Amino acid sequence: MKKDFGVKTWLMPMPVLMVGSYDESGVANVMTAAWGGTGSDELLTVCIDSGHKTWANIKNRKAFTVAVGVESEVKACDTLGCVSGNKVYDKVARVGWHTDKSAHVDAPVVRELPLVFECELVSMDESTCLVVGRVVNVAAEETVLTEGEPDSDKIRPIAYNPIQHEYRAMGASIAHAHQGQID
Ligand SMILES: Cc1cc2nc3c(=O)[nH]c(=O)nc-3n(C[C@H](O)[C@H](O)[C@H](O)COP(=O)(O)O)c2cc1C
């Protein structure tokens, strides 16, 4: 028997999305977002509070990047979700990360994160907090490729557990997908 809990943000696993943007002076900012994901082949959606620096940055620059949080950078990923660029100048540099400008959109790419989605802004809606981006390029470090494709065993992405408020590593592969059938 199931127990009711009412309305909770307990969908899991949640991704750890690191949203990169530039402010009006060109300073790179990154915030952590667990509320987001793939919207379609080309679209990516992230829920961003309109009080965050990231919201203002994306509104101005009409672009952002989304990198996947990884095990080796979990401390920085958490810090960037606790500290706002509105309060701490150049917080990305303060956690020891380095950025380059995306070749495709007006937003920063974090060197320390191996897989990044470069997005141009499609829409942002303050009432729902939904920010929708069109992915114009995906880039992955050569070091995480196996036979030319990104390999999750090398990327080592992390997930957020919204109930116990913790980060989790991804486990081993347990089955191939898209194999199911009913005889
Ligand atoms: C694990 C985790 C997940 C978070 N997910 C979101 C989210 O999905 N949307 C959001 O608006 N804020 C989220 N936050 C909070 C922001 O990352 C945080 O307020 C951040 O300081 C905003 O940075 P900025 O003001 O520099 O943009 C999350 C924080 C953590 C630690």
The ligand as an ORCA input file, in Angstrom:
! r2SCAN-3c Opt
* xyz 0 1
  C      21.500     20.250     -6.055
  C      20.949     21.612     -6.395
  C      19.992     21.734     -7.374
  C      19.455     22.978     -7.693
  N      18.512     23.067     -8.681
  C      18.006     24.270     -9.016
  C      17.072     24.368    -10.088
  O      16.736     23.389    -10.762
  N      16.582     25.616    -10.382
  C      16.946     26.727     -9.680
  O      16.469     27.829     -9.988
  N      17.876     26.677     -8.677
  C      18.413     25.465     -8.352
  N      19.355     25.376     -7.359
  C      19.775     26.613     -6.661
  C      20.758     27.459     -7.503
  O      21.757     26.667     -8.109
  C      21.419     28.503     -6.568
  O      20.421     29.342     -6.023
  C      22.513     29.310     -7.227
  O      23.237     29.998     -6.240
  C      22.038     30.306     -8.270
  O      23.171     30.892     -8.829
  P      23.183     32.288     -9.624
  O      22.402     33.295     -8.807
  O      24.638     32.613     -9.710
  O      22.558     32.031    -10.958
  C      19.916     24.137     -7.027
  C      20.908     24.012     -6.038
  C      21.432     22.761     -5.730
  C      22.512     22.648     -4.688
*
